[in-house]
């Protein structure tokens, strides 16, 4: 599908336009902050207990689960901007910003808050980066796990083994 590409292109255009208008950035930032606060309240409402009294887990937003991960890993021109965003070396799309917010936590917890689709996508993307983009993989691990202390957590996850709950 072409819609994720179109979304990415639109986000890049929007970000470049926003840089040209600093006053608009302040308004956008306020709106984003308000949206995050609202999302946090919704997430808090979903946490706790389900109707049957069973504990529920907090999950990352599934807002971008429709993103075509196969298309991104197959096209380096799509993948590299996400990597540069997460490494704080380039602009971020809305998807990239969301990814950047959660990448360290996901690495440290073996993607505990990920949906099943996010887990599958994370494995696919990270294994692709590790196998095909070794320089970016080294930069990511240096940034998010410089001492290698989380390697025993994320390596089994990347191998397809979910930790016991």
N, C-alpha and C positions, 0 to 999 in steps of 0.2 A: 504494500500500500504506500501511497505517496504522501498521505496526510501528516505523518510524523516529520517528514522532510520539510513540508510546507510550514508546519508549526515552527520548526527550528529556524527556517529562513525568516519567517515573520518575527520571531523573537529576536533574532540578530538585528534585523532592520529596526525594530522597536528600540532595542538597546542603543543602537548607534544614534537614533534620533533623540533619545533621552539624554545622551551625553552633550548634545548641542543645546539643550535647554536646561540649565542647572535648576531653575525654579521649578520646573516640572518634575525634576528628580525628587525634590523635597516632598511634593504632593504624592508622588508614586510611593516613596518610602513610607509616608504616613499611612497610605492605603494598604501597603504590604504589611506593615506592623499591625494594623487593625485586623487584616485578614488572618494573620498568624495567631493573634489573640483569640479571634473567633474560632479558628480551627482547634486551638488548644482547649478551649472550653468544650467543644464538641467531643474531642478526644477524651477529655476528663469524664464527660458524661457516659462515654462508651466503656470506660474502665470500671473496675470494681466487680460487680456481680451481675450475672445474667439472671433471667427470670427464675431459673431453676436453682439459683444460689451458687452456681459454679463460677469460680474466678475466671475472669477474662484477662487477656494480655493486651497491652498497648501495642498497636501496630503503626508502622509508617503509613503515610497517606498513600492511597492506591490511585491517586489522581493521574499519575503518569504510567500506569501499568499497561496502557495500550501502546506505548512506545515500541516500535519494531526494533528489538535488540539485534536480530539477525542482520538487518539492513545496516545498522550502525557499525557492527564489528566487521562487516564485509566491505565497508567503505571508510578508508582511513581519513578522508576529508570530513566525515561526520564524527568519527571517534576522537580525533586529536583535539578539537575544540572542547569536548567534555573533559578530557584529561587536563588540558591547560586551565580550564575553569577550576577543577578540583585542586589543582596545584597552585592556584592563585597566580597564574601567569597569563591569563587571558579573560576575555569577557565570558559571562555566564548567561545561558538561556534560563528560563524558569525551571526547566527540568534539571539543568546543571546546578542551579542554586539549591534545589531540593536535595540532589545527590550530595553536594558538598556539605550540607547540614548533617547528613546521617552517615557518611562514609566511615568515620572513625568509630562511631558507636557500633555500626554493623560489623566492622573488622574485629572489634574487641569482644563482641557477643556472639559471633558466628551467625550474624543476621537474625538474631532472635526476634526482632520486631518486624521482620520482613514478611510479606504475604508469600504464599507458595510461588506465585508468579515472579515476585521480586527475587526470591531465592534462586530460582532457575536462571533468571536473567543475570543475576550477580555472578553466579558460577560461570556462565558462558562468557560474560564480558571480562571478568578478572582472569580466567584461564587464558583467554585470547590475548590479553595484555601481557601476561606473564610469558606466554610462548612466542608472541610476535612483536612485542614492543618492550624489549628488556630495559631500555633506558628509562622509559616512563614507569615501568614496574619498579625499578630501583628508586626513582624519585618518589613514588607513592609510598613505598615501604619506609624510605628515609623520613618522609614527612609524618606518616601516621603510626609507624612502629619502629622508631630509630634504634631501639635496644633489642628488637626482635622478641619482646616479651609476649606478644599476642600471636606469634607464629603457631604455637601449639593449638591455638583456638581456631584460627582461620584456615590453616592447611587441611585439617580433616573436613571442614565444611566445604572447601573448594574441591576436595576429592569426592564429594557427594554424600558425605556422612553427616547427618544432623546430630548435634549433641542431644543427650537424653534430657528430657524436660523435667 
